[in-house]
Amino acid sequence: MPGLPFTITFMIMFTCGHVMAINDIPADSTGRQTDTVRSTAPVAPKTQIPSAKTLGSKPPEIIPPDTVAIPYDREPKMISQGPAGYPRLAQAGRFTGVVIVKVYIDSTGVVRKAKTIKCNRPGMGFEEAAIKSAYQSTFEPAAYKGKPVGIWFEYEVNFK
């Protein structure tokens, strides 16, 4: 019957897998639909971009490539070295090893990145043990003109 209110029901499938149902959209006397929409998709909360206030006093330090020379006049000092567990394979064969580790120590003295530069017995597990030890180590940071700076630093880990 033309001119009488009626209801239309249909579903829309989005490519992200959520289904939005437009149910019982009332039509006015002219047959036009109104904008009543109900979604079954979860609504994400509004996210805020972290600021210096929410992150602390300063934003996180960016780790430069290890090829970039960063000036410093006092090198970092190791306060404590993390435990370097002896690799089982090396222990069973009674092997010793030396690993040179390169670490990025940030301006607070925390190791943010570590990698091995050289190992006298590769493949025995010394590299992995040295990296694990590096991340558990603590340092007094390097300084430039009296202010702490983050730098790349190399040191040796001995397995005896």
C-alpha positions, -999 to 999 in steps of 0.1 A, spaced: 0 0 0 17 32 -11 20 60 13 19 38 45 49 33 68 68 1 64 101 -16 76 131 -28 57 156 -53 72 189 -63 56 226 -71 65 259 -57 53 291 -78 55 324 -58 58 357 -72 45 371 -71 80 347 -98 91 324 -78 113 287 -78 105 267 -46 107 230 -51 109 207 -24 98 175 -36 114 140 -23 113 148 10 95 116 29 97 103 46 67 84 78 68 51 84 50 70 92 18 88 59 18 123 74 26 143 55 53 157 72 84 193 67 97 188 42 125 219 19 124 230 -7 150 264 -23 147 275 -57 161 312 -48 156 331 -39 187 338 -2 191 375 6 198 382 31 225 397 64 215 435 61 216 457 90 226 492 96 213 516 92 242 531 124 253 562 133 274 539 135 304 525 99 299 559 84 291 578 101 319 600 131 318 614 124 283 605 103 253 623 70 247 657 72 231 661 63 195 689 37 189 712 49 162 730 25 138 761 10 153 782 27 125 774 62 138 801 77 160 786 94 191 809 118 209 817 111 246 845 120 270 837 94 296 831 58 285 804 36 302 814 17 333 800 -18 340 783 -19 374 773 -55 372 775 -82 346 746 -104 341 751 -141 347 766 -158 316 753 -194 318 778 -219 304 764 -235 273 758 -273 277 775 -283 245 807 -264 255 805 -276 291 802 -313 279 833 -308 257 851 -287 284 856 -259 259 864 -223 268 853 -194 247 857 -156 242 829 -135 228 831 -98 219 798 -82 224 786 -48 211 758 -32 231 739 1 229 738 15 264 712 43 267 716 75 287 702 58 318 727 29 316 703 3 303 714 -21 275 688 -16 247 704 -37 220 732 -63 220 749 -83 193 780 -105 190 810 -91 170 834 -121 173 835 -155 189 864 -178 190 842 -209 190 810 -202 170 781 -226 172 789 -238 207 762 -215 223 787 -189 236 771 -161 215 736 -167 229 749 -169 264 769 -136 260 739 -118 245 716 -130 274 743 -118 299 745 -84 281 708 -77 285 710 -85 322 741 -62 328 739 -27 342 761 2 334 770 37 344 762 56 311 788 73 290 790 111 293 797 140 270 804 174 286 790 162 319 757 149 305 749 112 301 746 100 265 737 67 249 765 50 229 775 17 213 802 0 234 822 -32 229 834 -55 257 846 -91 261 828 -120 278 851 -149 288 838 -184 294 863 -205 314 
